[in-house]
């Protein structure tokens, strides 16, 4: 008799576990389909072989590019009255001749557009591709 009770309990527990596991995965799938996602690329200034790409990064409501960047890589910034400036990503510091600049991909012009604000003020939209480029400041 005890064996039958334990068997029924195990069967019920397994069925409930499967049901709630399915419900959880479906809720998560529906939630993820509504959250904006972007691609972020870090270029280290020495060729395309030295790029790290993060695909389908979830963007929280109102989240800035700076906040996303800090989530993805060790980042240093300096704060000025007009906003924050990224001074280092993964230990690669800005110098007098090179600095971190961010670009976004424009599908309409089929080119990279230089970021028009500070990273702390830019709010990426769903599907955008962002590039952090270690650019030469030489003219």
C-alpha positions in Angstrom: 0.0 0.0 0.0 2.8 2.4 0.9 4.5 1.7 -2.4 1.3 2.6 -4.3 1.0 5.9 -2.4 4.7 6.8 -3.1 4.2 5.9 -6.7 1.1 8.1 -7.1 2.9 11.0 -5.3 6.0 10.6 -7.6 3.8 10.5 -10.7 1.8 13.6 -9.6 5.0 15.5 -8.7 6.6 14.6 -12.0 3.5 15.7 -14.0 3.3 19.0 -12.1 7.0 19.6 -12.6 6.7 19.1 -16.3 3.6 21.3 -16.5 5.2 24.2 -14.6 8.5 23.8 -16.5 6.6 24.1 -19.8 4.6 27.1 -18.5 7.9 28.8 -17.4 9.6 28.3 -20.8 6.5 29.6 -22.7 6.3 32.7 -20.5 10.0 33.3 -20.9 9.8 32.9 -24.7 6.9 35.3 -24.9 8.7 37.8 -22.7 11.9 37.6 -24.7 10.1 38.2 -27.9 8.9 41.6 -26.6 12.3 42.8 -25.3 14.4 44.9 -27.7 17.7 43.3 -28.6 20.9 44.9 -30.2 24.3 43.7 -31.4 27.3 45.3 -29.8 30.8 44.9 -31.4 34.1 45.8 -29.7 36.9 46.5 -32.2 40.4 46.7 -30.7 41.8 48.8 -33.6 44.1 46.2 -35.1 41.9 44.6 -37.7 38.7 42.7 -37.9 40.3 39.5 -36.5 40.4 41.4 -33.2 36.7 42.1 -32.7 34.4 40.7 -30.1 30.7 40.6 -31.1 27.8 40.2 -28.7 24.6 39.3 -30.5 21.0 39.7 -29.4 21.9 41.7 -26.2 18.7 42.4 -24.3 18.0 46.1 -23.7 16.1 47.0 -20.6 13.5 49.8 -20.8 15.3 53.2 -21.1 18.8 51.6 -20.9 21.6 53.6 -22.4 24.5 52.4 -24.6 26.9 53.1 -21.7 24.9 50.9 -19.4 24.9 48.1 -21.9 28.6 48.5 -22.5 29.4 48.3 -18.8 27.3 45.1 -18.6 29.3 43.5 -21.5 32.9 44.6 -20.8 35.1 46.1 -18.1 34.7 49.8 -18.8 36.1 53.0 -17.4 34.5 56.4 -17.8 35.1 60.0 -17.0 32.1 62.2 -16.2 31.9 65.8 -17.6 29.1 68.4 -17.4 27.9 67.4 -20.8 28.0 63.6 -20.1 30.2 60.6 -19.7 33.1 59.7 -21.9 34.3 56.1 -22.2 38.0 56.1 -21.6 38.8 52.4 -21.6 37.2 49.1 -22.6 38.8 45.9 -21.4 41.9 47.7 -20.4 42.5 49.4 -23.8 42.9 53.1 -22.7 42.4 56.2 -24.7 45.6 58.0 -25.6 46.5 61.3 -27.3 46.4 59.6 -30.7 43.6 57.0 -30.2 40.2 56.9 -28.5 37.1 54.8 -28.2 34.3 56.1 -30.5 30.9 54.5 -31.0 29.1 54.0 -34.3 25.8 52.6 -35.3 25.0 50.8 -38.5 22.7 52.6 -41.0 20.9 50.1 -43.3 19.6 53.0 -45.4 23.0 54.4 -46.2 24.8 51.0 -45.9 27.5 52.6 -43.7 28.6 53.2 -40.1 27.4 56.5 -38.6 29.4 58.2 -35.9 27.5 58.4 -32.6 25.8 61.8 -32.3 25.6 61.8 -28.5 27.5 60.5 -25.6 27.0 56.8 -24.9 25.2 57.7 -21.6 22.6 59.6 -23.6 22.0 57.2 -26.5 19.1 54.7 -26.1 19.5 51.9 -28.7 16.4 50.6 -30.5 15.5 47.1 -31.3 17.8 45.5 -34.0 20.5 48.2 -34.0 24.1 47.3 -34.5 26.6 49.3 -32.4 30.3 49.3 -32.9 32.9 50.5 -30.4 35.9 51.3 -32.5 39.4 52.2 -31.2 40.0 55.0 -33.7 43.0 56.9 -34.7 42.7 60.6 -33.9 45.4 61.6 -36.4 44.2 63.7 -39.3 
